[in-house]
Amino acid sequence: MFTDALRNAGIAALVSMFVGLVPLGFGILYAAQPTEQRLALMRPLSLAAIFAGIHGFALGVVNFLRGLALNETLTITHADVVGLSESFVTIFFDFGCLMLAWLCVAVGLWRRP
C-alpha cells in the first residue's frame, strides 16, 4: 500500500517527503553527539518539515479537486478516493519523521552532561 503510494507520487510529493528526512537525520546526530548547534537547527528544520508535509497534502487535495472538476458529471469513483487518500501520505510520512527526530532529541538531552 505505502509502496504503491510512493510509486505513484510525483516529484513534488517526493521532495516534500525528503524534507521530512532532514530533521530525522539531525535528530539522530544530536542523539549520538549532542551539541547546541544541532539543537538550534532542529527548530527551523522541524518547521520546514511541517510546511513540506502540509504542502504535499495540499497539492494532493488540489490534484484531487482538479480531477473532479475535469469530469462532466460530479461523481466520486473508487480511484478518486484512492487519489485523495494518497494525498495524506506526505503529511503522514513527514510527521512520523518529526516524531522520531524529536524522540532522538529527547535521548540526546537525556545523555547530555
N, C-alpha and C positions, 0 to 999 in steps of 0.2 A: 504494500500500500504506500508506504512512505517513499520507497524507491521509485514507484510509478509517478508519484508527485514530483520527485526530483528530475526524472527523465522528461516530464512534460513542462518543466519550469523554463521560463525564458531567462535571458541574460540578466535582466533587472532583478528578478527574484533570486537568482543565484548570487548576484553581488550583494543583495540585502542579507542573505544568509551568511555569506563570507564575513561581512562586517560583524556579525554576532560571534564569530570565532576569535576575533582580535582581543576583546576583553577576557575571554576564557584563557587565551594564551598568557596574557599578562597576569591573570589571577593565579595561574599555575606557577609562573615565575615568582610571583610575590610569596606564594606558599613555600617555595623552595628557598628563596633568599629575600626576606622582607627588607625593603628599603623605602624611605619616604618618597622618593621619586616615582617608584612603581605604584605606590598607593595613591599618589597625587594624580597619576594618569588614569586610574580606574574610573573616576567620576566622568570625565569627558568621553572616555571610550564607552562607558555604560550608556551615556546619553546618545552617542552615535548608534549603538546597537538598538536602543529603544526606537529611535527615529527610523532606522533602517527596517525594523520589523513592521512598524506602522506603515511605512512607505510601501513595502512589499504587499501587505494586506490591502491597503487602499488601491494599489494598482490592480490586484486580483479582482476586487469588487468592481472597479471601473470596467475591466475587461468583461466581467460577467454581465453588467448592465448594458454594455455596448452590444454584446451578443444578443441579449434580449431585444434590444431596440432594432436590430437588423432583421428580425423576424417580422413577417407581415401580421401574424396573429400572436398575441401575447400569451404564449403557453410556456410553462416551465417543464422541460424534459429532464430525464434522468441525467443526461450529460451536462445540463445546466447546473444541476445540484452538485454534481461531482466537481465541476469547474469552480463553483462558489466555495466548496469545502477545501479545495486546493489553495484558495487564497489565504486560508488560515495557516498554511504550512510555514510561511516565513516568520510570522509572529510567534508561533509555537516554538520553532527552532531557536530564534533569537532570544526569547525569554528563557528557554531552557538553558542556553549557553550562559546567560546572565546569572541564572540561579547557581549554576556550577561555579562560575567565576567568583561570585561573592562568597560562596562556601569556601573556596580556596583562600580568599582574603581573610575570612574568619580564622582559618587554620594558621595563616601567616601571622595574624595578630596574636594568636594564642602562643605561637612559637617565639615571638619577638621578645628579646631581653628586656 
